[in-house]
Amino acid sequence: MARLRAVVRRRVPVVAVALLAGSGGEAPSRTEVSRADVLRVTYRQCGPWDVVWDVRAEVYVWASGPLAGEWFGPDLDEAAGHIATAVGAPVGAGPGSASGSESGPESA
């Protein structure tokens, strides 16, 4: 999640992102999410909304907010773009990583 946070900060600098320790809450019934790390996203009147990693589907999932339960990713650049679109923020230029697309919690 730290790498997703870094990509969001670089590609969408107007969005506030914070890496939090897991909430320990119940996972949505249709998925098994890792709550070891939570990425909290806020932009203007949107948020705070939380993003977590779904260990079974190997994608990110909105854990709160109006898109709660929606999956996206796992590509870091695409995930940053999805987050920006979800909160109505403009996406800046530039790749999220020097080596191309990366994915997964090991990369995030």
C-alpha positions as CSV (number, residue, x, y, z in Angstrom):
1,M,0.0,0.0,0.0
2,A,2.9,2.3,0.5
3,R,3.7,2.2,-3.2
4,L,0.1,2.9,-4.1
5,R,0.2,5.9,-1.8
6,A,3.4,7.1,-3.5
7,V,1.9,6.8,-7.0
8,V,-1.3,8.6,-5.9
9,R,0.8,11.4,-4.4
10,R,2.9,11.7,-7.5
11,R,0.1,11.4,-10.1
12,V,-2.7,13.1,-8.2
13,P,-1.0,15.5,-5.8
14,V,-4.2,17.4,-4.9
15,V,-5.6,14.3,-3.2
16,A,-4.7,13.7,0.4
17,V,-3.7,10.1,1.1
18,A,-2.6,8.6,4.4
19,L,-1.4,5.0,5.1
20,L,-3.1,3.7,8.2
21,A,-2.7,0.6,10.3
22,G,-5.5,-2.0,9.6
23,S,-8.9,-1.3,11.1
24,G,-9.5,-4.9,12.1
25,G,-13.1,-4.6,11.0
26,E,-15.2,-7.2,9.2
27,A,-14.4,-7.8,5.5
28,P,-17.2,-7.5,3.1
29,S,-18.9,-11.0,2.6
30,R,-18.1,-11.3,-1.1
31,T,-14.3,-10.8,-0.6
32,E,-11.4,-11.4,1.7
33,V,-9.5,-8.2,2.2
34,S,-6.2,-7.6,3.9
35,R,-6.7,-4.9,6.5
36,A,-3.0,-4.9,7.4
37,D,-2.8,-1.5,5.6
38,V,-5.5,0.9,4.7
39,L,-5.1,3.8,2.3
40,R,-7.3,6.7,3.3
41,V,-8.2,9.1,0.5
42,T,-9.7,12.6,0.8
43,Y,-10.3,15.3,-1.8
44,R,-12.4,18.4,-1.1
45,Q,-15.8,17.2,0.1
46,C,-15.1,13.5,-0.9
47,G,-13.9,11.2,1.9
48,P,-12.3,10.2,3.9
49,W,-12.7,6.9,2.0
50,D,-10.6,3.8,2.5
51,V,-8.9,1.5,0.0
52,V,-7.7,-2.0,1.0
53,W,-6.1,-5.0,-0.9
54,D,-8.3,-8.0,-1.7
55,V,-6.1,-11.0,-1.2
56,R,-8.3,-13.5,-3.1
57,A,-9.0,-11.4,-6.2
58,E,-5.6,-9.6,-6.1
59,V,-7.1,-6.2,-6.7
60,Y,-7.7,-3.1,-4.6
61,V,-11.2,-2.6,-3.2
62,W,-13.0,0.4,-1.8
63,A,-13.7,-0.4,1.9
64,S,-15.8,2.7,2.5
65,G,-17.5,5.6,0.8
66,P,-20.1,5.4,-2.1
67,L,-18.1,2.9,-4.0
68,A,-17.6,0.5,-1.1
69,G,-17.1,-3.0,-2.3
70,E,-16.0,-2.0,-5.8
71,W,-12.8,-3.6,-7.1
72,F,-10.1,-1.9,-9.2
73,G,-6.5,-2.4,-10.1
74,P,-4.1,-4.1,-9.5
75,D,-1.9,-1.9,-11.7
76,L,-0.6,1.0,-9.6
77,D,-1.0,3.7,-12.3
78,E,-4.5,2.5,-13.2
79,A,-5.4,2.4,-9.5
80,A,-4.2,6.0,-9.0
81,G,-6.3,7.0,-12.0
82,H,-9.3,5.2,-10.6
83,I,-8.9,6.9,-7.2
84,A,-8.7,10.3,-8.9
85,T,-11.8,9.7,-11.0
86,A,-13.7,8.4,-8.0
87,V,-13.1,11.6,-6.0
88,G,-13.3,14.0,-8.9
89,A,-9.6,15.0,-8.9
90,P,-7.5,15.8,-11.9
91,V,-4.7,13.3,-12.8
92,G,-1.2,14.7,-13.3
93,A,1.2,13.4,-15.9
94,G,3.9,10.9,-15.4
95,P,4.3,7.2,-14.9
96,G,3.8,5.8,-11.4
97,S,7.0,3.7,-11.6
98,A,10.2,3.9,-13.5
99,S,10.1,0.2,-14.4
100,G,6.6,0.1,-15.8
101,S,3.4,-1.3,-14.4
102,E,3.6,-3.0,-11.0
103,S,0.8,-4.7,-9.1
104,G,-0.1,-6.4,-5.9
105,P,0.5,-5.8,-2.2
106,E,4.2,-6.7,-2.5
107,S,4.5,-3.8,-5.0
108,A,2.0,-1.6,-3.2
